[in-house]
Amino acid sequence: MWRTAAVAALLAVTLHLLISYYPMDTPVEAVRILTDYLFGQRVVREPEELVAEAWDSLIREPSKGWSRVAV
């Protein structure tokens, strides 16, 4: 009985860490990444696509409005 609880807790912690470190925009993207990882299918993408995706992931809206902006 305790093994089932331990496996469930480990799965919950693993999912929490994955969601925290790799935020997904859609569940479809999460399923695609998971299936690519599990079945070893590597999608070859252009370096420009990787850089653009990384840049877009860094751009976020501010959590609160700005009162002043330095130019």
PDB file of N, CA, C, O and CB in Angstrom:
ATOM      1  N   MET A   1       0.818  -1.195   0.000  1.00  0.00           N
ATOM      2  CA  MET A   1       0.000   0.000   0.000  1.00  0.00           C
ATOM      3  C   MET A   1       0.863   1.261   0.000  1.00  0.00           C
ATOM      4  O   MET A   1       0.576   2.227  -0.707  1.00  0.00           O
ATOM      5  CB  MET A   1      -0.931  -0.003   1.202  1.00  0.00           C
ATOM      6  N   TRP A   2       1.930   1.234   0.810  1.00  0.00           N
ATOM      7  CA  TRP A   2       2.761   2.423   0.876  1.00  0.00           C
ATOM      8  C   TRP A   2       3.554   2.639  -0.406  1.00  0.00           C
ATOM      9  O   TRP A   2       3.960   3.760  -0.712  1.00  0.00           O
ATOM     10  CB  TRP A   2       3.701   2.329   2.052  1.00  0.00           C
ATOM     11  N   ARG A   3       3.774   1.552  -1.157  1.00  0.00           N
ATOM     12  CA  ARG A   3       4.503   1.693  -2.432  1.00  0.00           C
ATOM     13  C   ARG A   3       3.672   2.487  -3.426  1.00  0.00           C
ATOM     14  O   ARG A   3       4.202   3.331  -4.149  1.00  0.00           O
ATOM     15  CB  ARG A   3       4.858   0.305  -3.025  1.00  0.00           C
ATOM     16  N   THR A   4       2.379   2.223  -3.467  1.00  0.00           N
ATOM     17  CA  THR A   4       1.492   2.963  -4.366  1.00  0.00           C
ATOM     18  C   THR A   4       1.492   4.442  -4.008  1.00  0.00           C
ATOM     19  O   THR A   4       1.547   5.293  -4.895  1.00  0.00           O
ATOM     20  CB  THR A   4       0.059   2.399  -4.307  1.00  0.00           C
ATOM     21  N   ALA A   5       1.431   4.755  -2.725  1.00  0.00           N
ATOM     22  CA  ALA A   5       1.455   6.147  -2.286  1.00  0.00           C
ATOM     23  C   ALA A   5       2.789   6.805  -2.626  1.00  0.00           C
ATOM     24  O   ALA A   5       2.822   7.970  -3.021  1.00  0.00           O
ATOM     25  CB  ALA A   5       1.193   6.235  -0.780  1.00  0.00           C
ATOM     26  N   ALA A   6       3.884   6.069  -2.475  1.00  0.00           N
ATOM     27  CA  ALA A   6       5.202   6.621  -2.792  1.00  0.00           C
ATOM     28  C   ALA A   6       5.342   6.899  -4.287  1.00  0.00           C
ATOM     29  O   ALA A   6       5.911   7.916  -4.684  1.00  0.00           O
ATOM     30  CB  ALA A   6       6.306   5.662  -2.331  1.00  0.00           C
ATOM     31  N   VAL A   7       4.827   5.998  -5.108  1.00  0.00           N
ATOM     32  CA  VAL A   7       4.884   6.204  -6.565  1.00  0.00           C
ATOM     33  C   VAL A   7       4.030   7.402  -6.960  1.00  0.00           C
ATOM     34  O   VAL A   7       4.440   8.204  -7.800  1.00  0.00           O
ATOM     35  CB  VAL A   7       4.408   4.935  -7.321  1.00  0.00           C
ATOM     36  N   ALA A   8       2.847   7.531  -6.364  1.00  0.00           N
ATOM     37  CA  ALA A   8       1.979   8.669  -6.667  1.00  0.00           C
ATOM     38  C   ALA A   8       2.631   9.981  -6.244  1.00  0.00           C
ATOM     39  O   ALA A   8       2.550  10.974  -6.966  1.00  0.00           O
ATOM     40  CB  ALA A   8       0.622   8.507  -5.972  1.00  0.00           C
ATOM     41  N   ALA A   9       3.276   9.991  -5.082  1.00  0.00           N
ATOM     42  CA  ALA A   9       3.956  11.203  -4.618  1.00  0.00           C
ATOM     43  C   ALA A   9       5.136  11.554  -5.523  1.00  0.00           C
ATOM     44  O   ALA A   9       5.348  12.725  -5.837  1.00  0.00           O
ATOM     45  CB  ALA A   9       4.438  11.024  -3.172  1.00  0.00           C
ATOM     46  N   LEU A  10       5.897  10.555  -5.939  1.00  0.00           N
ATOM     47  CA  LEU A  10       7.023  10.792  -6.839  1.00  0.00           C
ATOM     48  C   LEU A  10       6.546  11.326  -8.185  1.00  0.00           C
ATOM     49  O   LEU A  10       7.162  12.232  -8.748  1.00  0.00           O
ATOM     50  CB  LEU A  10       7.826   9.503  -7.039  1.00  0.00           C
ATOM     51  N   LEU A  11       5.469  10.779  -8.693  1.00  0.00           N
ATOM     52  CA  LEU A  11       4.904  11.260  -9.951  1.00  0.00           C
ATOM     53  C   LEU A  11       4.420  12.700  -9.814  1.00  0.00           C
ATOM     54  O   LEU A  11       4.629  13.509 -10.717  1.00  0.00           O
ATOM     55  CB  LEU A  11       3.751  10.355 -10.402  1.00  0.00           C
ATOM     56  N   ALA A  12       3.781  13.026  -8.702  1.00  0.00           N
ATOM     57  CA  ALA A  12       3.296  14.387  -8.477  1.00  0.00           C
ATOM     58  C   ALA A  12       4.455  15.384  -8.396  1.00  0.00           C
ATOM     59  O   ALA A  12       4.374  16.475  -8.961  1.00  0.00           O
ATOM     60  CB  ALA A  12       2.461  14.446  -7.191  1.00  0.00           C
ATOM     61  N   VAL A  13       5.524  15.018  -7.702  1.00  0.00           N
ATOM     62  CA  VAL A  13       6.687  15.903  -7.592  1.00  0.00           C
ATOM     63  C   VAL A  13       7.354  16.081  -8.951  1.00  0.00           C
ATOM     64  O   VAL A  13       7.762  17.186  -9.307  1.00  0.00           O
ATOM     65  CB  VAL A  13       7.699  15.346  -6.571  1.00  0.00           C
ATOM     66  N   THR A  14       7.465  14.999  -9.705  1.00  0.00           N
ATOM     67  CA  THR A  14       8.073  15.076 -11.034  1.00  0.00           C
ATOM     68  C   THR A  14       7.265  15.976 -11.959  1.00  0.00           C
ATOM     69  O   THR A  14       7.835  16.810 -12.663  1.00  0.00           O
ATOM     70  CB  THR A  14       8.199  13.678 -11.645  1.00  0.00           C
ATOM     71  N   LEU A  15       5.946  15.818 -11.964  1.00  0.00           N
ATOM     72  CA  LEU A  15       5.105  16.672 -12.802  1.00  0.00           C
ATOM     73  C   LEU A  15       5.191  18.127 -12.366  1.00  0.00           C
ATOM     74  O   LEU A  15       5.208  19.026 -13.207  1.00  0.00           O
ATOM     75  CB  LEU A  15       3.654  16.199 -12.758  1.00  0.00           C
ATOM     76  N   HIS A  16       5.246  18.366 -11.063  1.00  0.00           N
ATOM     77  CA  HIS A  16       5.371  19.737 -10.575  1.00  0.00           C
ATOM     78  C   HIS A  16       6.680  20.367 -11.064  1.00  0.00           C
ATOM     79  O   HIS A  16       6.686  21.512 -11.515  1.00  0.00           O
ATOM     80  CB  HIS A  16       5.304  19.767  -9.034  1.00  0.00           C
ATOM     81  N   LEU A  17       7.773  19.632 -10.978  1.00  0.00           N
ATOM     82  CA  LEU A  17       9.059  20.167 -11.428  1.00  0.00           C
ATOM     83  C   LEU A  17       9.059  20.418 -12.932  1.00  0.00           C
ATOM     84  O   LEU A  17       9.590  21.431 -13.388  1.00  0.00           O
ATOM     85  CB  LEU A  17      10.193  19.209 -11.059  1.00  0.00           C
ATOM     86  N   LEU A  18       8.477  19.517 -13.700  1.00  0.00           N
ATOM     87  CA  LEU A  18       8.405  19.714 -15.145  1.00  0.00           C
ATOM     88  C   LEU A  18       7.596  20.951 -15.497  1.00  0.00           C
ATOM     89  O   LEU A  18       7.991  21.736 -16.359  1.00  0.00           O
ATOM     90  CB  LEU A  18       7.801  18.490 -15.817  1.00  0.00           C
ATOM     91  N   ILE A  19       6.471  21.121 -14.834  1.00  0.00           N
ATOM     92  CA  ILE A  19       5.624  22.275 -15.123  1.00  0.00           C
ATOM     93  C   ILE A  19       6.300  23.564 -14.674  1.00  0.00           C
ATOM     94  O   ILE A  19       6.157  24.597 -15.329  1.00  0.00           O
ATOM     95  CB  ILE A  19       4.259  22.126 -14.439  1.00  0.00           C
ATOM     96  N   SER A  20       7.031  23.516 -13.569  1.00  0.00           N
ATOM     97  CA  SER A  20       7.707  24.716 -13.070  1.00  0.00           C
ATOM     98  C   SER A  20       8.852  25.147 -13.983  1.00  0.00           C
ATOM     99  O   SER A  20       9.010  26.335 -14.263  1.00  0.00           O
ATOM    100  CB  SER A  20       8.234  24.472 -11.663  1.00  0.00           C
ATOM    101  N   TYR A  21       9.646  24.193 -14.442  1.00  0.00           N
ATOM    102  CA  TYR A  21      10.815  24.530 -15.244  1.00  0.00           C
ATOM    103  C   TYR A  21      10.531  24.661 -16.731  1.00  0.00           C
ATOM    104  O   TYR A  21      11.260  25.359 -17.435  1.00  0.00           O
ATOM    105  CB  TYR A  21      11.864  23.505 -15.041  1.00  0.00           C
ATOM    106  N   TYR A  22       9.493  24.009 -17.222  1.00  0.00           N
ATOM    107  CA  TYR A  22       9.160  24.052 -18.636  1.00  0.00           C
ATOM    108  C   TYR A  22       7.686  24.409 -18.797  1.00  0.00           C
ATOM    109  O   TYR A  22       6.872  23.527 -19.071  1.00  0.00           O
ATOM    110  CB  TYR A  22       9.478  22.701 -19.320  1.00  0.00           C
ATOM    111  N   PRO A  23       7.322  25.686 -18.632  1.00  0.00           N
ATOM    112  CA  PRO A  23       5.918  26.052 -18.769  1.00  0.00           C
ATOM    113  C   PRO A  23       5.441  25.843 -20.211  1.00  0.00           C
ATOM    114  O   PRO A  23       6.134  26.205 -21.162  1.00  0.00           O
ATOM    115  CB  PRO A  23       5.703  27.516 -18.340  1.00  0.00           C
ATOM    116  N   MET A  24       4.279  25.269 -20.354  1.00  0.00           N
ATOM    117  CA  MET A  24       3.714  24.977 -21.667  1.00  0.00           C
ATOM    118  C   MET A  24       2.552  25.910 -21.936  1.00  0.00           C
ATOM    119  O   MET A  24       1.788  26.250 -21.032  1.00  0.00           O
ATOM    120  CB  MET A  24       3.262  23.506 -21.763  1.00  0.00           C
ATOM    121  N   ASP A  25       2.426  26.323 -23.196  1.00  0.00           N
ATOM    122  CA  ASP A  25       1.300  27.163 -23.568  1.00  0.00           C
ATOM    123  C   ASP A  25       0.033  26.335 -23.758  1.00  0.00           C
ATOM    124  O   ASP A  25      -1.063  26.782 -23.420  1.00  0.00           O
ATOM    125  CB  ASP A  25       1.618  27.939 -24.840  1.00  0.00           C
ATOM    126  N   THR A  26       0.182  25.148 -24.292  1.00  0.00           N
ATOM    127  CA  THR A  26      -0.986  24.315 -24.542  1.00  0.00           C
ATOM    128  C   THR A  26      -0.701  22.878 -24.131  1.00  0.00           C
ATOM    129  O   THR A  26       0.453  22.450 -24.131  1.00  0.00           O
ATOM    130  CB  THR A  26      -1.393  24.379 -26.022  1.00  0.00           C
ATOM    131  N   PRO A  27      -1.731  22.139 -23.784  1.00  0.00           N
ATOM    132  CA  PRO A  27      -1.528  20.718 -23.469  1.00  0.00           C
ATOM    133  C   PRO A  27      -1.006  19.925 -24.658  1.00  0.00           C
ATOM    134  O   PRO A  27      -0.310  18.926 -24.476  1.00  0.00           O
ATOM    135  CB  PRO A  27      -2.824  20.104 -22.986  1.00  0.00           C
ATOM    136  N   VAL A  28      -1.333  20.356 -25.873  1.00  0.00           N
ATOM    137  CA  VAL A  28      -0.867  19.652 -27.066  1.00  0.00           C
ATOM    138  C   VAL A  28       0.652  19.713 -27.150  1.00  0.00           C
ATOM    139  O   VAL A  28       1.297  18.735 -27.527  1.00  0.00           O
ATOM    140  CB  VAL A  28      -1.500  20.252 -28.338  1.00  0.00           C
ATOM    141  N   GLU A  29       1.216  20.855 -26.802  1.00  0.00           N
ATOM    142  CA  GLU A  29       2.672  20.999 -26.819  1.00  0.00           C
ATOM    143  C   GLU A  29       3.319  20.077 -25.792  1.00  0.00           C
ATOM    144  O   GLU A  29       4.363  19.480 -26.056  1.00  0.00           O
ATOM    145  CB  GLU A  29       3.072  22.458 -26.547  1.00  0.00           C
ATOM    146  N   ALA A  30       2.702  19.963 -24.631  1.00  0.00           N
ATOM    147  CA  ALA A  30       3.224  19.081 -23.591  1.00  0.00           C
ATOM    148  C   ALA A  30       3.196  17.625 -24.051  1.00  0.00           C
ATOM    149  O   ALA A  30       4.152  16.885 -23.818  1.00  0.00           O
ATOM    150  CB  ALA A  30       2.415  19.244 -22.294  1.00  0.00           C
ATOM    151  N   VAL A  31       2.117  17.211 -24.699  1.00  0.00           N
ATOM    152  CA  VAL A  31       2.015  15.834 -25.192  1.00  0.00           C
ATOM    153  C   VAL A  31       3.043  15.585 -26.281  1.00  0.00           C
ATOM    154  O   VAL A  31       3.633  14.506 -26.338  1.00  0.00           O
ATOM    155  CB  VAL A  31       0.599  15.547 -25.722  1.00  0.00           C
ATOM    156  N   ARG A  32       3.267  16.566 -27.147  1.00  0.00           N
ATOM    157  CA  ARG A  32       4.255  16.417 -28.225  1.00  0.00           C
ATOM    158  C   ARG A  32       5.655  16.241 -27.651  1.00  0.00           C
ATOM    159  O   ARG A  32       6.405  15.373 -28.096  1.00  0.00           O
ATOM    160  CB  ARG A  32       4.219  17.637 -29.168  1.00  0.00           C
ATOM    161  N   ILE A  33       6.007  17.058 -26.668  1.00  0.00           N
ATOM    162  CA  ILE A  33       7.333  16.961 -26.056  1.00  0.00           C
ATOM    163  C   ILE A  33       7.494  15.628 -25.350  1.00  0.00           C
ATOM    164  O   ILE A  33       8.544  14.993 -25.447  1.00  0.00           O
ATOM    165  CB  ILE A  33       7.563  18.115 -25.069  1.00  0.00           C
ATOM    166  N   LEU A  34       6.461  15.202 -24.643  1.00  0.00           N
ATOM    167  CA  LEU A  34       6.526  13.933 -23.920  1.00  0.00           C
ATOM    168  C   LEU A  34       6.670  12.754 -24.876  1.00  0.00           C
ATOM    169  O   LEU A  34       7.482  11.863 -24.626  1.00  0.00           O
ATOM    170  CB  LEU A  34       5.281  13.753 -23.055  1.00  0.00           C
ATOM    171  N   THR A  35       5.906  12.727 -25.958  1.00  0.00           N
ATOM    172  CA  THR A  35       5.995  11.608 -26.906  1.00  0.00           C
ATOM    173  C   THR A  35       7.333  11.622 -27.641  1.00  0.00           C
ATOM    174  O   THR A  35       7.906  10.565 -27.906  1.00  0.00           O
ATOM    175  CB  THR A  35       4.834  11.665 -27.920  1.00  0.00           C
ATOM    176  N   ASP A  36       7.835  12.818 -27.972  1.00  0.00           N
ATOM    177  CA  ASP A  36       9.162  12.892 -28.601  1.00  0.00           C
ATOM    178  C   ASP A  36      10.233  12.337 -27.677  1.00  0.00           C
ATOM    179  O   ASP A  36      11.143  11.638 -28.122  1.00  0.00           O
ATOM    180  CB  ASP A  36       9.499  14.340 -28.982  1.00  0.00           C
ATOM    181  N   TYR A  37      10.125  12.647 -26.393  1.00  0.00           N
ATOM    182  CA  TYR A  37      11.109  12.158 -25.438  1.00  0.00           C
ATOM    183  C   TYR A  37      10.992  10.644 -25.246  1.00  0.00           C
ATOM    184  O   TYR A  37      12.002   9.940 -25.224  1.00  0.00           O
ATOM    185  CB  TYR A  37      10.943  12.874 -24.098  1.00  0.00           C
ATOM    186  N   LEU A  38       9.766  10.146 -25.107  1.00  0.00           N
ATOM    187  CA  LEU A  38       9.574   8.722 -24.842  1.00  0.00           C
ATOM    188  C   LEU A  38       9.926   7.836 -26.033  1.00  0.00           C
ATOM    189  O   LEU A  38      10.488   6.755 -25.862  1.00  0.00           O
ATOM    190  CB  LEU A  38       8.149   8.470 -24.438  1.00  0.00           C
ATOM    191  N   PHE A  39       9.598   8.289 -27.224  1.00  0.00           N
ATOM    192  CA  PHE A  39       9.812   7.449 -28.405  1.00  0.00           C
ATOM    193  C   PHE A  39      11.074   7.816 -29.174  1.00  0.00           C
ATOM    194  O   PHE A  39      11.358   7.223 -30.214  1.00  0.00           O
ATOM    195  CB  PHE A  39       8.621   7.545 -29.324  1.00  0.00           C
ATOM    196  N   GLY A  40      11.828   8.780 -28.678  1.00  0.00           N
ATOM    197  CA  GLY A  40      13.129   9.097 -29.248  1.00  0.00           C
ATOM    198  C   GLY A  40      13.089   9.740 -30.613  1.00  0.00           C
ATOM    199  O   GLY A  40      14.069   9.669 -31.354  1.00  0.00           O
ATOM    200  N   GLN A  41      11.998  10.358 -30.962  1.00  0.00           N
ATOM    201  CA  GLN A  41      11.914  11.022 -32.262  1.00  0.00           C
ATOM    202  C   GLN A  41      12.450  12.441 -32.107  1.00  0.00           C
ATOM    203  O   GLN A  41      11.902  13.249 -31.357  1.00  0.00           O
ATOM    204  CB  GLN A  41      10.442  11.029 -32.809  1.00  0.00           C
ATOM    205  N   ARG A  42      13.488  12.719 -32.803  1.00  0.00           N
ATOM    206  CA  ARG A  42      14.089  14.045 -32.754  1.00  0.00           C
ATOM    207  C   ARG A  42      13.641  14.835 -33.974  1.00  0.00           C
ATOM    208  O   ARG A  42      13.757  14.369 -35.107  1.00  0.00           O
ATOM    209  CB  ARG A  42      15.638  13.957 -32.690  1.00  0.00           C
ATOM    210  N   VAL A  43      13.137  16.017 -33.733  1.00  0.00           N
ATOM    211  CA  VAL A  43      12.713  16.894 -34.817  1.00  0.00           C
ATOM    212  C   VAL A  43      13.856  17.855 -35.081  1.00  0.00           C
ATOM    213  O   VAL A  43      14.262  18.608 -34.196  1.00  0.00           O
ATOM    214  CB  VAL A  43      11.380  17.659 -34.469  1.00  0.00           C
ATOM    215  N   VAL A  44      14.373  17.827 -36.303  1.00  0.00           N
ATOM    216  CA  VAL A  44      15.478  18.706 -36.671  1.00  0.00           C
ATOM    217  C   VAL A  44      14.888  20.043 -37.092  1.00  0.00           C
ATOM    218  O   VAL A  44      14.092  20.128 -38.026  1.00  0.00           O
ATOM    219  CB  VAL A  44      16.354  18.085 -37.815  1.00  0.00           C
ATOM    220  N   ARG A  45      15.298  21.081 -36.381  1.00  0.00           N
ATOM    221  CA  ARG A  45      14.805  22.419 -36.702  1.00  0.00           C
ATOM    222  C   ARG A  45      15.984  23.318 -37.033  1.00  0.00           C
ATOM    223  O   ARG A  45      17.122  23.061 -36.640  1.00  0.00           O
ATOM    224  CB  ARG A  45      13.978  23.008 -35.528  1.00  0.00           C
ATOM    225  N   GLU A  46      15.682  24.361 -37.756  1.00  0.00           N
ATOM    226  CA  GLU A  46      16.707  25.319 -38.143  1.00  0.00           C
ATOM    227  C   GLU A  46      17.178  26.105 -36.915  1.00  0.00           C
ATOM    228  O   GLU A  46      16.402  26.335 -35.988  1.00  0.00           O
ATOM    229  CB  GLU A  46      16.171  26.278 -39.232  1.00  0.00           C
ATOM    230  N   PRO A  47      18.447  26.515 -36.911  1.00  0.00           N
ATOM    231  CA  PRO A  47      18.946  27.313 -35.773  1.00  0.00           C
ATOM    232  C   PRO A  47      18.166  28.608 -35.570  1.00  0.00           C
ATOM    233  O   PRO A  47      18.002  29.065 -34.438  1.00  0.00           O
ATOM    234  CB  PRO A  47      20.417  27.643 -35.975  1.00  0.00           C
ATOM    235  N   GLU A  48      17.686  29.200 -36.662  1.00  0.00           N
ATOM    236  CA  GLU A  48      16.918  30.439 -36.551  1.00  0.00           C
ATOM    237  C   GLU A  48      15.619  30.206 -35.780  1.00  0.00           C
ATOM    238  O   GLU A  48      15.192  31.056 -35.000  1.00  0.00           O
ATOM    239  CB  GLU A  48      16.613  31.009 -37.947  1.00  0.00           C
ATOM    240  N   GLU A  49      14.994  29.047 -36.004  1.00  0.00           N
ATOM    241  CA  GLU A  49      13.766  28.723 -35.283  1.00  0.00           C
ATOM    242  C   GLU A  49      14.039  28.577 -33.795  1.00  0.00           C
ATOM    243  O   GLU A  49      13.254  29.045 -32.970  1.00  0.00           O
ATOM    244  CB  GLU A  49      13.142  27.438 -35.835  1.00  0.00           C
ATOM    245  N   LEU A  50      15.150  27.928 -33.445  1.00  0.00           N
ATOM    246  CA  LEU A  50      15.493  27.743 -32.040  1.00  0.00           C
ATOM    247  C   LEU A  50      15.758  29.070 -31.351  1.00  0.00           C
ATOM    248  O   LEU A  50      15.317  29.288 -30.222  1.00  0.00           O
ATOM    249  CB  LEU A  50      16.706  26.841 -31.909  1.00  0.00           C
ATOM    250  N   VAL A  51      16.482  29.963 -32.034  1.00  0.00           N
ATOM    251  CA  VAL A  51      16.791  31.264 -31.448  1.00  0.00           C
ATOM    252  C   VAL A  51      15.510  32.082 -31.298  1.00  0.00           C
ATOM    253  O   VAL A  51      15.305  32.735 -30.275  1.00  0.00           O
ATOM    254  CB  VAL A  51      17.823  32.025 -32.315  1.00  0.00           C
ATOM    255  N   ALA A  52      14.656  32.049 -32.309  1.00  0.00           N
ATOM    256  CA  ALA A  52      13.397  32.803 -32.242  1.00  0.00           C
ATOM    257  C   ALA A  52      12.502  32.273 -31.125  1.00  0.00           C
ATOM    258  O   ALA A  52      11.874  33.059 -30.415  1.00  0.00           O
ATOM    259  CB  ALA A  52      12.655  32.734 -33.589  1.00  0.00           C
ATOM    260  N   GLU A  53      12.435  30.967 -30.963  1.00  0.00           N
ATOM    261  CA  GLU A  53      11.623  30.375 -29.899  1.00  0.00           C
ATOM    262  C   GLU A  53      12.174  30.739 -28.523  1.00  0.00           C
ATOM    263  O   GLU A  53      11.411  31.044 -27.607  1.00  0.00           O
ATOM    264  CB  GLU A  53      11.564  28.850 -30.057  1.00  0.00           C
ATOM    265  N   ALA A  54      13.498  30.706 -28.379  1.00  0.00           N
ATOM    266  CA  ALA A  54      14.111  31.069 -27.106  1.00  0.00           C
ATOM    267  C   ALA A  54      13.879  32.545 -26.786  1.00  0.00           C
ATOM    268  O   ALA A  54      13.603  32.903 -25.641  1.00  0.00           O
ATOM    269  CB  ALA A  54      15.613  30.764 -27.132  1.00  0.00           C
ATOM    270  N   TRP A  55      13.992  33.396 -27.803  1.00  0.00           N
ATOM    271  CA  TRP A  55      13.776  34.828 -27.599  1.00  0.00           C
ATOM    272  C   TRP A  55      12.328  35.093 -27.211  1.00  0.00           C
ATOM    273  O   TRP A  55      12.068  35.874 -26.296  1.00  0.00           O
ATOM    274  CB  TRP A  55      14.144  35.623 -28.869  1.00  0.00           C
ATOM    275  N   ASP A  56      11.387  34.456 -27.891  1.00  0.00           N
ATOM    276  CA  ASP A  56       9.972  34.641 -27.571  1.00  0.00           C
ATOM    277  C   ASP A  56       9.636  34.145 -26.170  1.00  0.00           C
ATOM    278  O   ASP A  56       8.759  34.704 -25.512  1.00  0.00           O
ATOM    279  CB  ASP A  56       9.106  33.923 -28.593  1.00  0.00           C
ATOM    280  N   SER A  57      10.317  33.110 -25.709  1.00  0.00           N
ATOM    281  CA  SER A  57      10.042  32.608 -24.365  1.00  0.00           C
ATOM    282  C   SER A  57      10.562  33.555 -23.290  1.00  0.00           C
ATOM    283  O   SER A  57      10.065  33.533 -22.164  1.00  0.00           O
ATOM    284  CB  SER A  57      10.660  31.230 -24.183  1.00  0.00           C
ATOM    285  N   LEU A  58      11.552  34.386 -23.613  1.00  0.00           N
ATOM    286  CA  LEU A  58      12.091  35.333 -22.643  1.00  0.00           C
ATOM    287  C   LEU A  58      11.237  36.588 -22.496  1.00  0.00           C
ATOM    288  O   LEU A  58      11.260  37.239 -21.451  1.00  0.00           O
ATOM    289  CB  LEU A  58      13.487  35.721 -23.037  1.00  0.00           C
ATOM    290  N   ILE A  59      10.483  36.929 -23.542  1.00  0.00           N
ATOM    291  CA  ILE A  59       9.686  38.147 -23.518  1.00  0.00           C
ATOM    292  C   ILE A  59       8.395  37.873 -22.760  1.00  0.00           C
ATOM    293  O   ILE A  59       7.596  37.028 -23.166  1.00  0.00           O
ATOM    294  CB  ILE A  59       9.389  38.653 -24.959  1.00  0.00           C
ATOM    295  N   ARG A  60       8.195  38.578 -21.674  1.00  0.00           N
ATOM    296  CA  ARG A  60       7.005  38.421 -20.835  1.00  0.00           C
ATOM    297  C   ARG A  60       6.428  39.797 -20.519  1.00  0.00           C
ATOM    298  O   ARG A  60       7.152  40.793 -20.501  1.00  0.00           O
ATOM    299  CB  ARG A  60       7.342  37.650 -19.521  1.00  0.00           C
ATOM    300  N   GLU A  61       5.124  39.844 -20.271  1.00  0.00           N
ATOM    301  CA  GLU A  61       4.502  41.084 -19.830  1.00  0.00           C
ATOM    302  C   GLU A  61       4.889  41.334 -18.379  1.00  0.00           C
ATOM    303  O   GLU A  61       5.058  40.389 -17.608  1.00  0.00           O
ATOM    304  CB  GLU A  61       2.955  41.029 -19.994  1.00  0.00           C
ATOM    305  N   PRO A  62       5.028  42.598 -18.007  1.00  0.00           N
ATOM    306  CA  PRO A  62       5.327  42.874 -16.603  1.00  0.00           C
ATOM    307  C   PRO A  62       4.142  42.482 -15.722  1.00  0.00           C
ATOM    308  O   PRO A  62       2.986  42.568 -16.137  1.00  0.00           O
ATOM    309  CB  PRO A  62       5.674  44.366 -16.405  1.00  0.00           C
ATOM    310  N   SER A  63       4.448  42.052 -14.506  1.00  0.00           N
ATOM    311  CA  SER A  63       3.380  41.605 -13.614  1.00  0.00           C
ATOM    312  C   SER A  63       2.551  42.772 -13.092  1.00  0.00           C
ATOM    313  O   SER A  63       1.374  42.599 -12.775  1.00  0.00           O
ATOM    314  CB  SER A  63       3.964  40.824 -12.447  1.00  0.00           C
ATOM    315  N   LYS A  64       3.147  43.957 -12.997  1.00  0.00           N
ATOM    316  CA  LYS A  64       2.385  45.142 -12.606  1.00  0.00           C
ATOM    317  C   LYS A  64       2.732  46.279 -13.560  1.00  0.00           C
ATOM    318  O   LYS A  64       3.795  46.286 -14.181  1.00  0.00           O
ATOM    319  CB  LYS A  64       2.684  45.546 -11.123  1.00  0.00           C
ATOM    320  N   GLY A  65       1.828  47.226 -13.664  1.00  0.00           N
ATOM    321  CA  GLY A  65       2.032  48.339 -14.596  1.00  0.00           C
ATOM    322  C   GLY A  65       3.202  49.229 -14.199  1.00  0.00           C
ATOM    323  O   GLY A  65       3.562  49.311 -13.025  1.00  0.00           O
ATOM    324  N   TRP A  66       3.783  49.883 -15.173  1.00  0.00           N
ATOM    325  CA  TRP A  66       4.915  50.762 -14.907  1.00  0.00           C
ATOM    326  C   TRP A  66       4.406  52.164 -14.659  1.00  0.00           C
ATOM    327  O   TRP A  66       3.501  52.630 -15.352  1.00  0.00           O
ATOM    328  CB  TRP A  66       5.924  50.746 -16.075  1.00  0.00           C
ATOM    329  N   SER A  67       4.979  52.842 -13.676  1.00  0.00           N
ATOM    330  CA  SER A  67       4.594  54.232 -13.435  1.00  0.00           C
ATOM    331  C   SER A  67       5.482  55.179 -14.250  1.00  0.00           C
ATOM    332  O   SER A  67       5.015  56.206 -14.742  1.00  0.00           O
ATOM    333  CB  SER A  67       4.689  54.568 -11.926  1.00  0.00           C
ATOM    334  N   ARG A  68       6.752  54.829 -14.388  1.00  0.00           N
ATOM    335  CA  ARG A  68       7.680  55.630 -15.181  1.00  0.00           C
ATOM    336  C   ARG A  68       8.540  54.708 -16.033  1.00  0.00           C
ATOM    337  O   ARG A  68       8.839  53.577 -15.650  1.00  0.00           O
ATOM    338  CB  ARG A  68       8.566  56.518 -14.270  1.00  0.00           C
ATOM    339  N   VAL A  69       8.927  55.212 -17.185  1.00  0.00           N
ATOM    340  CA  VAL A  69       9.780  54.436 -18.081  1.00  0.00           C
ATOM    341  C   VAL A  69      10.994  55.284 -18.430  1.00  0.00           C
ATOM    342  O   VAL A  69      10.846  56.428 -18.861  1.00  0.00           O
ATOM    343  CB  VAL A  69       9.008  53.996 -19.371  1.00  0.00           C
ATOM    344  N   ALA A  70      12.182  54.741 -18.250  1.00  0.00           N
ATOM    345  CA  ALA A  70      13.409  55.438 -18.626  1.00  0.00           C
ATOM    346  C   ALA A  70      13.678  55.236 -20.108  1.00  0.00           C
ATOM    347  O   ALA A  70      13.511  54.138 -20.638  1.00  0.00           O
ATOM    348  CB  ALA A  70      14.608  54.943 -17.784  1.00  0.00           C
ATOM    349  N   VAL A  71      14.092  56.299 -20.764  1.00  0.00           N
ATOM    350  CA  VAL A  71      14.366  56.208 -22.202  1.00  0.00           C
ATOM    351  C   VAL A  71      15.838  56.364 -22.437  1.00  0.00           C
ATOM    352  O   VAL A  71      16.288  56.319 -23.582  1.00  0.00           O
ATOM    353  CB  VAL A  71      13.584  57.268 -22.994  1.00  0.00           C
TER     354      VAL A  71
END
